[in-house]
């Protein structure tokens, strides 16, 4: 198969291919923990850095509030302006200061710091100090490492003009160093930690350096934190110690050791007054110390992942804990959970190749992507709303933290499969530490409609010896309610599983059992897949594709080619008019077989990384190891779409899947292969990516909520007022059960009286909710009377039907318009609604709005 680039060509024999105008866009993932987050001055908003963008989240609810105007380059750090709390200052990696307004989110000022060269900024702070004459200065502190990696530069700049005022450099042997500001009663000091050296620099004395040794060479420094008020600094090291230093300009400073952690301390933070200290590390435990007594400490255990950053809110209202699963946990000083900020959960592994071992799977019930989450969990991520629906704990095991000299292996989910309607989910979890026996479990989960969650139905220990290679469900059969699942294992066997009635009277629910077992010539079993109608199952044994009847486990045929002796890694049956074709892929080639004629249609040498098929069409996509994308159909060897270097060369594709669109795309800017489904793929940076037309690039990554007010009962009342100003046709049947207006009454009673707006604002929405329901009841009663009259008098019934079918012009009520209400019967009940004129809008106003 000859792959062509997407360039415009014209020839008599070559089809014209349009210029590729698809743009790579990010739909999820991306680190929100690279930089330390910052609280607003009132502590109610948390600002998070996402590459070159700052996002605001509600501290109380964790909801996304707004996104600030993007910076021109990646952000190296941000702070709240010391004098103006409504101003955010951030420094980009290329040395540009940006000033944002917290209210508007617009950049009000840009200031380029004047460097002699073009460094890459690593840290950014604001320093306040006094000279010996009593003059006060507020300046920008940035640090960066030289291009030869031999010097650390510490430079002070004027905050108003960006000119350099003071600078110095420190020799280093390592690229790792840590910087923080020491309060020192308003006359700030600069603390820099690298190797085994602790440098204390005084800005008021032209950055005079005082050097202290932190200890033995075996204790590698890991973090530093300056005291907000006193001449004091805390350092952490690789042995889990926290050392607090005081009287820093003496020859031998006073030190105190706070030692609880067994793993390296990754972060230290002081409370605003400096009386308490928070520390965190790989144990997934937040430790709160009393600085005056190292023996007094408290703990917040079982955090989702190891700690990376700690941020304290003004007045010690909250503590933001950034964890390595790409989430931020907000807790109060009493160590009670307040909210969690997390949109796309990362896996925590020792190698990027071990990330997302289960790949990408689509849930047919919600059209969400199902993939690995934090260790032992799977997440359901909605690509349409760019939101995380929920995480499911599959293994039901605590996260085992690492030890200093031993690598601890946790149980991880390696396979995920869902049936045709999402009512069943199957997972495989494995743990192999190469010391004890391998642990393998196959679990079947049934979706509980009432609880709106998956519940464990069957757990099977060691379904295959050595592990599971593939897991798939049989497609829905038109005339059969039975469902099969297939697994292939490293024991060179495949097993078919089916749902059976309980054998014991104590069990009420059906459970899954092994239906049949098979192998082929003692060859290793690789992947498997069912045909679109479920009548055949293709199983890969080494380089051979074998066909079986799943119901009887009967061998049908074997397909192989002497030119391709590579083990099959992926099998995919064609859809729709390509259902008679089956695609096999290995690490070196891709081939298409016709299962009717048992012949090889076409094949291509290709270094395949992943292969995926569109469930709504015949299109398929294959990614190669050099990050190239080819979209094709099984009938033709000519690709429909080709894209070279989809992602950067230092990254690689972990998985891909087609997600069905909510409605078919009619825009001509989309390719034919994108009309029914959208291709999503995951890279080694744990970012969820897709290809979209340029017209869709400006769409925000987050779906903005209707209001920036936190999700409370009061905000719901305000929203209900704005949505009931439009006319909505009343349904003929009840849409919900319960008493009329129950929801509105509960919301009114659940809110404190002093927080409610004026009654004039609430009365309109409250009355109209009751009015629409009462009209519906009146209509239902009239329909019943009509049916009784019809049974008594056929002639009157015919006249009534003619009268009802004749179009009439009615005056619309303020909110609801009903065309089929008999006016003669409605007039029998006389209500005085004159008082509604003062609270409801006029009829003309409603017509204008509509």
LINJO-V655916 format. One record per residue. N is the residue number from 1. RES is the residue in one small letter. PSI is psi in whole degrees, 0 to 359 (none if undefined). OMEGA is omega in whole degrees, 0 to 359 (* if undefined). BURIAL is I if it has 16 or more other C-alpha atoms within 10 Angstrom, else O. Layout:
N;RES;PSI;OMEGA;BURIAL + N;RES;PSI;OMEGA;BURIAL
This chain:
1;x;125;180;O + 2;x;120;180;O + 3;x;129;180;O + 4;x;145;174;O + 5;x;155;182;O + 6;x;72;175;I + 7;x;151;182;O + 8;x;118;178;O + 9;x;153;177;O + 10;x;128;179;O + 11;x;162;181;O + 12;x;329;185;O + 13;x;353;183;O + 14;x;133;180;O + 15;x;141;180;O + 16;x;128;181;O + 17;x;131;181;O + 18;x;156;176;O + 19;x;138;181;O + 20;x;112;179;I + 21;x;16;179;O + 22;x;140;184;I + 23;x;138;178;O + 24;x;122;180;O + 25;x;153;182;I + 26;x;126;182;I + 27;x;355;179;I + 28;x;172;181;I + 29;x;206;186;I + 30;x;137;187;I + 31;x;130;170;I + 32;x;12;182;I + 33;x;9;178;I + 34;x;319;180;I + 35;x;155;179;I + 36;x;127;179;I + 37;x;165;184;I + 38;x;135;175;I + 39;x;152;171;I + 40;x;173;185;I + 41;x;332;178;I + 42;x;358;178;O + 43;x;3;184;I + 44;x;349;180;I + 45;x;140;178;I + 46;x;124;180;I + 47;x;127;186;I + 48;x;138;179;I + 49;x;128;175;I + 50;x;92;185;I + 51;x;252;182;I + 52;x;17;183;I + 53;x;143;174;I + 54;x;130;179;I + 55;x;145;180;I + 56;x;134;179;I + 57;x;149;177;I + 58;x;130;181;I + 59;x;324;185;I + 60;x;323;186;I + 61;x;342;185;I + 62;x;8;182;I + 63;x;149;176;I + 64;x;129;183;I + 65;x;302;181;I + 66;x;170;179;I + 67;x;129;181;I + 68;x;162;180;I + 69;x;131;184;I + 70;x;148;173;I + 71;x;168;183;I + 72;x;346;182;O + 73;x;172;181;O + 74;x;138;185;I + 75;x;132;180;I + 76;x;343;179;I + 77;x;157;179;I + 78;x;154;177;I + 79;x;164;170;I + 80;x;137;182;I + 81;x;131;184;I + 82;x;328;182;O + 83;x;322;182;O + 84;x;101;184;O + 85;x;349;178;O + 86;x;17;182;O + 87;x;132;178;I + 88;x;134;178;I + 89;x;133;176;I + 90;x;149;178;I + 91;x;129;179;I + 92;x;167;182;I + 93;x;339;177;I + 94;x;10;172;I + 95;x;37;177;I + 96;x;128;177;I + 97;x;133;176;I + 98;x;136;180;I + 99;x;120;180;I + 100;x;146;168;I + 101;x;128;182;I + 102;x;327;183;I + 103;x;310;185;O + 104;x;337;183;O + 105;x;15;183;I + 106;x;143;175;O + 107;x;116;182;I + 108;x;340;183;O + 109;x;142;173;O + 110;x;136;183;O + 111;x;118;179;I + 112;x;121;177;O + 113;x;137;188;I + 114;x;101;176;O + 115;x;156;173;O + 116;x;327;176;O + 117;x;193;181;O + 118;x;85;182;O + 119;x;171;173;I + 120;x;107;185;I + 121;x;135;178;I + 122;x;317;181;I + 123;x;154;182;I + 124;x;128;178;I + 125;x;167;171;I + 126;x;130;184;I + 127;x;132;172;I + 128;x;129;179;I + 129;x;166;180;I + 130;x;142;175;I + 131;x;174;181;O + 132;x;343;177;O + 133;x;356;179;O + 134;x;4;178;O + 135;x;136;181;O + 136;x;138;180;O + 137;x;146;172;O + 138;x;114;187;I + 139;x;165;181;I + 140;x;132;176;I + 141;x;122;174;I + 142;x;149;175;I + 143;x;150;176;I + 144;x;164;181;I + 145;x;145;183;I + 146;x;163;182;O + 147;x;334;178;O + 148;x;2;177;O + 149;x;28;182;O + 150;x;346;184;O + 151;x;144;172;I + 152;x;122;181;I + 153;x;132;176;I + 154;x;116;189;I + 155;x;136;175;I + 156;x;137;180;I + 157;x;153;175;I + 158;x;133;185;I + 159;x;337;183;I + 160;x;323;187;O + 161;x;344;178;O + 162;x;12;180;I + 163;x;149;181;I + 164;x;131;180;I + 165;x;319;181;O + 166;x;151;178;O + 167;x;155;175;I + 168;x;171;179;I + 169;x;155;182;I + 170;x;133;178;O + 171;x;141;181;O + 172;x;157;176;I + 173;x;355;184;O + 174;x;151;177;O + 175;x;346;182;O + 176;x;125;174;O + 177;x;162;186;I + 178;x;137;185;I + 179;x;141;172;I + 180;x;168;183;I + 181;x;135;177;I + 182;x;130;184;I + 183;x;306;177;I + 184;x;43;175;I + 185;x;40;177;O + 186;x;340;177;O + 187;x;86;192;I + 188;x;151;172;I + 189;x;159;179;I + 190;x;126;178;I + 191;x;129;179;I + 192;x;129;184;I + 193;x;126;175;I + 194;x;151;185;I + 195;x;241;176;I + 196;x;20;184;I + 197;x;134;173;I + 198;x;115;181;I + 199;x;131;174;I + 200;x;115;182;I + 201;x;138;182;I + 202;x;110;180;I + 203;x;327;182;I + 204;x;344;180;I + 205;x;39;175;O + 206;x;42;176;O + 207;x;43;174;I + 208;x;135;188;O + 209;x;128;172;I + 210;x;121;187;O + 211;x;135;174;I + 212;x;147;176;I + 213;x;132;184;O + 214;x;345;179;I + 215;x;210;184;O + 216;x;157;180;O + 217;x;339;179;O + 218;x;343;179;O + 219;x;99;182;I + 220;x;129;179;I + 221;x;143;184;I + 222;x;337;182;I + 223;x;167;180;I + 224;x;150;177;I + 225;x;131;178;I + 226;x;144;177;I + 227;x;138;184;I + 228;x;340;185;I + 229;x;313;191;I + 230;x;174;173;I + 231;x;80;190;I + 232;x;144;179;I + 233;x;148;179;I + 234;x;137;178;I + 235;x;146;176;I + 236;x;154;182;I + 237;x;180;186;I + 238;x;346;179;I + 239;x;3;178;I + 240;x;6;180;I + 241;x;148;168;I + 242;x;120;181;I + 243;x;124;178;I + 244;x;126;184;I + 245;x;135;175;I + 246;x;164;184;I + 247;x;63;193;O + 248;x;339;183;I + 249;x;7;171;O + 250;x;164;180;O + 251;x;319;177;O + 252;x;97;181;O + 253;x;159;174;O + 254;x;136;180;O + 255;x;149;174;O + 256;x;137;184;O + 257;x;129;175;O + 258;x;108;189;I + 259;x;109;170;O + 260;x;322;185;I + 261;x;143;172;I + 262;x;334;177;I + 263;x;168;180;I + 264;x;138;176;I + 265;x;123;183;I + 266;x;341;183;I + 267;x;143;176;I + 268;x;139;177;I + 269;x;138;176;I + 270;x;151;170;I + 271;x;166;187;I + 272;x;327;177;I + 273;x;344;180;O + 274;x;6;180;I + 275;x;338;180;O + 276;x;159;180;I + 277;x;134;178;I + 278;x;136;178;I + 279;x;154;179;I + 280;x;159;180;I + 281;x;207;183;I + 282;x;353;180;I + 283;x;356;182;I + 284;x;36;181;I + 285;x;131;174;I + 286;x;124;183;I + 287;x;130;177;I + 288;x;120;183;I + 289;x;149;166;I + 290;x;117;189;O + 291;x;329;182;I + 292;x;342;183;O + 293;x;105;181;O + 294;x;343;181;O + 295;x;344;180;O + 296;x;113;181;O + 297;x;156;177;I + 298;x;164;191;O + 299;x;149;167;O + 300;x;97;186;I + 301;x;178;173;O + 302;x;43;170;O + 303;x;158;187;O + 304;x;330;184;I + 305;x;171;176;I + 306;x;151;186;I + 307;x;139;177;I + 308;x;316;181;I + 309;x;152;173;I + 310;x;134;178;I + 311;x;132;181;I + 312;x;133;180;I + 313;x;159;175;I + 314;x;145;182;I + 315;x;20;178;O + 316;x;36;182;O + 317;x;319;184;O + 318;x;164;170;I + 319;x;122;178;I + 320;x;122;183;I + 321;x;110;177;I + 322;x;125;183;I + 323;x;159;187;I + 324;x;355;175;I + 325;x;19;179;I + 326;x;42;178;I + 327;x;163;179;I + 328;x;122;179;I + 329;x;125;179;I + 330;x;122;180;I + 331;x;161;177;I + 332;x;173;182;I + 333;x;339;176;O + 334;x;10;177;O + 335;x;33;175;I + 336;x;137;183;O + 337;x;131;177;O + 338;x;310;180;I + 339;x;167;177;I + 340;x;129;178;I + 341;x;110;182;I + 342;x;123;179;I + 343;x;325;181;I + 344;x;114;188;I + 345;x;135;177;I + 346;x;155;169;I + 347;x;149;180;I + 348;x;101;181;I + 349;x;169;180;I + 350;x;339;182;O + 351;x;145;180;O + 352;x;339;178;I + 353;x;340;179;O + 354;x;1;181;O + 355;x;142;175;I + 356;x;60;181;I + 357;x;337;180;I + 358;x;355;179;I + 359;x;202;179;I + 360;x;128;179;I + 361;x;142;181;I + 362;x;132;176;I + 363;x;115;181;I + 364;x;336;183;I + 365;x;320;184;O + 366;x;356;185;O + 367;x;30;178;I + 368;x;157;172;I + 369;x;133;177;I + 370;x;125;184;I + 371;x;174;180;I + 372;x;148;177;I + 373;x;217;172;I + 374;x;166;189;I + 375;x;125;178;I + 376;x;5;182;I + 377;x;162;167;I + 378;x;149;182;I + 379;x;148;174;I + 380;x;111;185;I + 381;x;124;181;I + 382;x;112;181;I + 383;x;341;180;I + 384;x;321;178;O + 385;x;358;181;O + 386;x;48;183;I + 387;x;153;177;I + 388;x;119;180;I + 389;x;304;179;O + 390;x;163;172;O + 391;x;145;177;I + 392;x;127;177;I + 393;x;107;185;O + 394;x;313;186;I + 395;x;338;182;I + 396;x;43;180;O + 397;x;147;175;O + 398;x;148;178;O + 399;x;121;180;I + 400;x;118;181;O + 401;x;161;184;O + 402;x;165;173;I + 403;x;167;187;O + 404;x;315;187;O + 405;x;3;183;O + 406;x;136;175;O + 407;x;118;180;O + 408;x;127;181;O + 409;x;127;177;I + 410;x;157;175;I + 411;x;129;185;I + 412;x;148;176;I + 413;x;123;184;I + 414;x;338;180;I + 415;x;143;176;I + 416;x;138;175;I + 417;x;146;176;I + 418;x;147;181;I + 419;x;188;192;I + 420;x;331;182;I + 421;x;8;178;O + 422;x;9;180;I + 423;x;339;178;I + 424;x;139;174;I + 425;x;136;178;I + 426;x;139;180;I + 427;x;152;173;I + 428;x;129;178;I + 429;x;141;184;I + 430;x;152;173;I + 431;x;122;182;I + 432;x;103;179;I + 433;x;8;179;O + 434;x;9;179;O + 435;x;303;179;O + 436;x;182;180;O + 437;x;146;180;O + 438;x;142;178;O + 439;x;125;178;I + 440;x;130;179;I + 441;x;134;173;I + 442;x;121;183;I + 443;x;139;175;I + 444;x;129;183;I + 445;x;133;178;I + 446;x;136;181;I + 447;x;123;179;I + 448;x;113;184;O + 449;x;323;181;O + 450;x;315;180;O + 451;x;348;181;O + 452;x;45;179;O + 453;x;163;179;O + 454;x;138;179;I + 455;x;140;182;O + 456;x;128;180;O + 457;x;312;183;I + 458;x;137;175;O + 459;x;125;185;I + 460;x;120;179;O + 461;x;134;175;O + 462;x;63;177;I + 463;x;330;175;I + 464;x;141;177;I + 465;x;128;178;O + 466;x;340;179;I + 467;x;174;184;I + 468;x;134;180;I + 469;x;329;184;I + 470;x;152;179;I + 471;x;122;182;I + 472;x;151;173;I + 473;x;152;174;I + 474;x;138;177;I + 475;x;165;183;I + 476;x;131;178;I + 477;x;138;187;O + 478;x;321;185;O + 479;x;21;182;O + 480;x;128;179;O + 481;x;349;182;O + 482;x;149;179;O + 483;x;136;179;I + 484;x;155;172;I + 485;x;149;182;I + 486;x;142;174;I + 487;x;143;171;I + 488;x;144;187;I + 489;x;171;178;I + 490;x;0;174;I + 491;x;14;177;I + 492;x;25;180;I + 493;x;159;169;I + 494;x;151;181;I + 495;x;139;175;I + 496;x;135;183;I + 497;x;142;178;I + 498;x;164;183;I + 499;x;126;185;O + 500;x;161;177;O + 501;x;150;181;O + 502;x;138;180;O + 503;x;342;181;O + 504;x;148;179;O + 505;x;342;179;O + 506;x;334;180;O + 507;x;136;180;O + 508;x;331;185;O + 509;x;155;173;O + 510;x;158;179;O + 511;x;167;183;I + 512;x;136;177;I + 513;x;164;179;O + 514;x;128;181;I + 515;x;315;180;I + 516;x;162;181;O + 517;x;142;179;O + 518;x;161;174;O + 519;x;177;182;I + 520;x;107;173;I + 521;x;28;179;O + 522;x;29;178;O + 523;x;152;180;O + 524;x;132;179;I + 525;x;135;183;I + 526;x;257;184;I + 527;x;169;177;I + 528;x;157;177;I + 529;x;148;178;I + 530;x;151;171;I + 531;x;167;187;I + 532;x;331;178;I + 533;x;359;177;O + 534;x;6;183;I + 535;x;341;179;O + 536;x;154;173;I + 537;x;128;178;I + 538;x;131;183;I + 539;x;132;178;I + 540;x;126;173;I + 541;x;105;185;I + 542;x;244;181;I + 543;x;4;183;I + 544;x;138;173;I + 545;x;118;181;I + 546;x;147;180;I + 547;x;135;183;I + 548;x;153;170;I + 549;x;116;189;O + 550;x;326;184;I + 551;x;322;183;I + 552;x;358;181;O + 553;x;47;182;I + 554;x;132;179;O + 555;x;133;182;O + 556;x;306;183;O + 557;x;170;177;O + 558;x;133;182;I + 559;x;126;178;I + 560;x;162;180;I + 561;x;134;185;O + 562;x;344;179;O + 563;x;334;183;O + 564;x;98;180;I + 565;x;33;180;O + 566;x;144;178;I + 567;x;135;180;I + 568;x;130;179;I + 569;x;341;184;I + 570;x;136;176;I + 571;x;133;180;I + 572;x;121;175;I + 573;x;148;177;I + 574;x;161;180;I + 575;x;160;174;I + 576;x;237;184;O + 577;x;359;175;O + 578;x;23;185;I + 579;x;345;179;I + 580;x;2;181;I + 581;x;147;179;I + 582;x;135;183;I + 583;x;131;176;I + 584;x;144;181;I + 585;x;146;173;I + 586;x;185;179;I + 587;x;348;185;I + 588;x;348;184;I + 589;x;170;172;I + 590;x;137;185;I + 591;x;155;180;I + 592;x;127;180;I + 593;x;145;172;I + 594;x;113;185;I + 595;x;354;174;O + 596;x;314;179;O + 597;x;355;180;O + 598;x;44;180;O + 599;x;157;177;O + 600;x;120;183;I + 601;x;305;177;I + 602;x;161;179;I + 603;x;155;183;I + 604;x;132;171;O + 605;x;122;186;O + 606;x;134;177;I + 607;x;89;188;I + 608;x;131;173;I + 609;x;316;178;I + 610;x;149;179;I + 611;x;135;180;I + 612;x;155;183;I + 613;x;147;177;I + 614;x;123;181;I + 615;x;346;184;I + 616;x;356;182;O + 617;x;188;181;I + 618;x;0;185;I + 619;x;148;175;I + 620;x;157;180;I + 621;x;139;178;I + 622;x;133;175;I + 623;x;140;179;I + 624;x;171;182;I + 625;x;341;176;O + 626;x;22;174;I + 627;x;36;173;I + 628;x;149;181;I + 629;x;133;175;I + 630;x;125;175;I + 631;x;131;186;I + 632;x;172;171;I + 633;x;150;183;I + 634;x;336;183;I + 635;x;331;186;I + 636;x;145;176;O + 637;x;350;180;I + 638;x;126;183;O + 639;x;148;175;I + 640;x;324;183;I + 641;x;140;180;I + 642;x;138;179;I + 643;x;120;177;I + 644;x;146;176;O + 645;x;60;181;O + 646;x;319;177;I + 647;x;176;182;I + 648;x;155;185;O + 649;x;334;180;O + 650;x;3;177;O + 651;x;168;178;O + 652;x;160;184;I + 653;x;131;179;I + 654;x;331;182;I + 655;x;162;181;I + 656;x;155;179;I + 657;x;147;172;I + 658;x;127;177;I + 659;x;122;181;I + 660;x;139;177;I + 661;x;155;178;I + 662;x;325;173;O + 663;x;156;185;O + 664;x;133;181;O + 665;x;124;178;I + 666;x;352;181;O + 667;x;131;181;O + 668;x;344;179;O + 669;x;340;175;I + 670;x;146;175;I + 671;x;162;179;I + 672;x;328;181;O + 673;x;353;179;I + 674;x;1;185;I + 675;x;316;185;I + 676;x;328;183;I + 677;x;159;179;I + 678;x;136;181;I + 679;x;123;175;I + 680;x;143;178;I + 681;x;154;187;I + 682;x;132;181;I + 683;x;178;184;I + 684;x;348;173;I + 685;x;7;179;I + 686;x;40;177;I + 687;x;134;179;I + 688;x;120;189;I + 689;x;161;175;I + 690;x;169;177;I + 691;x;125;182;I + 692;x;159;174;I + 693;x;159;181;I + 694;x;333;181;O + 695;x;338;181;O + 696;x;356;186;O + 697;x;327;184;O + 698;x;353;177;O + 699;x;135;183;O + 700;x;146;177;O + 701;x;327;180;O + 702;x;143;172;I + 703;x;113;185;O + 704;x;138;176;O + 705;x;166;182;O + 706;x;341;182;O + 707;x;153;178;O + 708;x;0;178;O + 709;x;138;178;O + 710;x;152;184;I + 711;x;90;178;O + 712;x;173;178;O + 713;x;325;179;I + 714;x;317;181;I + 715;x;329;177;O + 716;x;323;178;O + 717;x;318;179;I + 718;x;318;180;I + 719;x;323;181;O + 720;x;330;178;O + 721;x;319;183;I + 722;x;333;184;O + 723;x;342;181;O + 724;x;7;176;I + 725;x;349;180;I + 726;x;152;178;O + 727;x;130;179;I + 728;x;122;178;O + 729;x;135;181;O + 730;x;134;181;I + 731;x;157;179;O + 732;x;343;180;O + 733;x;155;179;O + 734;x;134;178;O + 735;x;346;179;O + 736;x;159;179;O + 737;x;163;177;O + 738;x;175;182;O + 739;x;156;183;O + 740;x;133;176;I + 741;x;15;183;I + 742;x;317;182;O + 743;x;317;180;O + 744;x;321;181;I + 745;x;319;179;O + 746;x;323;179;O + 747;x;323;178;O + 748;x;322;183;I + 749;x;342;183;O + 750;x;355;183;O + 751;x;141;177;O + 752;x;144;185;O + 753;x;325;184;O + 754;x;349;179;O + 755;x;353;182;O + 756;x;147;173;O + 757;x;184;182;O + 758;x;152;183;O + 759;x;336;179;O + 760;x;327;179;O + 761;x;327;184;O + 762;x;334;188;I + 763;x;323;183;O + 764;x;310;181;I + 765;x;325;181;I + 766;x;315;182;I + 767;x;317;182;O + 768;x;328;177;I + 769;x;321;177;I + 770;x;325;182;O + 771;x;314;180;I + 772;x;323;180;I + 773;x;321;181;I + 774;x;324;177;O + 775;x;322;178;I + 776;x;320;178;I + 777;x;317;179;I + 778;x;319;179;O + 779;x;316;180;I + 780;x;319;179;I + 781;x;320;179;O + 782;x;324;178;I + 783;x;323;179;O + 784;x;319;179;O + 785;x;320;179;O + 786;x;321;180;I + 787;x;323;178;O + 788;x;318;180;O + 789;x;329;179;O + 790;x;321;179;I + 791;x;330;183;O + 792;x;323;187;O + 793;x;110;181;O + 794;x;323;182;O + 795;x;318;178;O + 796;x;328;179;O + 797;x;318;180;I + 798;x;318;178;O + 799;x;322;180;O + 800;x;320;180;I + 801;x;321;177;O + 802;x;322;181;O + 803;x;321;180;O + 804;x;325;182;O + 805;x;340;180;O + 806;x;130;181;O + 807;x;135;179;O + 808;x;157;176;O + 809;x;118;180;O + 810;x;155;172;O + 811;x;125;185;O + 812;x;137;171;O + 813;x;169;184;O + 814;x;326;185;I + 815;x;315;190;I + 816;x;137;179;I + 817;x;123;181;I + 818;x;122;186;I + 819;x;341;190;O + 820;x;24;180;O + 821;x;131;178;I + 822;x;112;186;O + 823;x;329;181;O + 824;x;327;181;O + 825;x;326;179;O + 826;x;327;181;O + 827;x;349;178;O + 828;x;331;179;O + 829;x;121;185;O + 830;x;117;176;O + 831;x;144;177;O + 832;x;102;181;O + 833;x;23;184;O + 834;x;332;182;O + 835;x;344;180;O + 836;x;344;180;O + 837;x;334;183;O + 838;x;342;184;O + 839;x;334;180;O + 840;x;150;178;I + 841;x;158;179;O + 842;x;161;180;O + 843;x;321;180;O + 844;x;323;180;O + 845;x;319;180;O + 846;x;317;181;I + 847;x;324;179;O + 848;x;318;180;O + 849;x;325;181;O + 850;x;none;*;O
